[in-house]
């Protein structure tokens, strides 16, 4: 079940059977520090250099909050429907280096391997179509087999390998047409 209204409150963007995806804000700084400092996040996505609550709050304001304001989409905080505990991030990001909007996600280690990332990504992909986004991209480090498996399960196909940022390792770029909303 994916919804943009009805069962979702105002700050909530999407609801699924087990998850609620809501807008991020600077009040999520303590939570945001955890995934961005996870060793797997650093290895596969990159070190954001966020070590303090103030730095995390600024990063949220300059990243997801600003993107939501300017583009109408962003990374969302993913919470469990039961209890509202934040467990990860998932959403839509527009990067300068890509023509398409890309789908992204990062989950806390203790909440991986429960199907939450796929459930959230599937809802976000459908949400993209409601925003008029016809094609989605995703990036994954070639060694990030779990993420690659999720993207393939989602229906994405490998398009190419590319270096998006000079001096950074290359990534696999995946593409798919946005699915129709459920």
MONOR-V139669 format. One record per backbone hydrogen bond with DSSP energy under -0.5 kcal/mol. NH is the residue of the N-H (numbers start at 1). CO is the residue of the C=O. Records with the same first field share a line. If there is no record, write none. Layout:
NH = CO, CO
This chain:
3 = 15
7 = 5
12 = 9
13 = 21
14 = 21
15 = 3
16 = 19
20 = 79
21 = 14
22 = 20, 77
23 = 11
24 = 75
28 = 25
29 = 26
32 = 28
33 = 29
34 = 30, 31
35 = 31
36 = 32
37 = 33, 34
38 = 35
42 = 38
43 = 39
44 = 40
45 = 41
46 = 41
48 = 36, 46
51 = 49
56 = 52
57 = 53
58 = 54
59 = 55
60 = 56
61 = 57
62 = 58
63 = 59
65 = 60
66 = 61
67 = 63
68 = 64
69 = 65
70 = 66
71 = 67
72 = 67, 68
73 = 67
76 = 90
77 = 22
78 = 88
79 = 20, 77
80 = 85
81 = 18
83 = 81
84 = 80
87 = 78
88 = 78
89 = 106
90 = 76
91 = 104
92 = 74
93 = 102
95 = 93, 100
98 = 95
101 = 135
102 = 93
103 = 137
104 = 91
106 = 89
108 = 87
111 = 108
112 = 109
114 = 111
119 = 115
120 = 116
121 = 117
122 = 118
123 = 119
124 = 120
125 = 121
126 = 122
127 = 123
128 = 124
129 = 125
130 = 126
131 = 127, 128
132 = 129
133 = 128
134 = 132
136 = 176
137 = 101
138 = 174
140 = 172
144 = 141
145 = 143
148 = 144
149 = 145
150 = 146
151 = 147
152 = 148
153 = 149
154 = 150
155 = 151, 152
156 = 151
157 = 175
159 = 173
160 = 173
162 = 171
164 = 162
168 = 165
171 = 162
172 = 140
173 = 160
174 = 138, 172
175 = 157
176 = 136
178 = 134
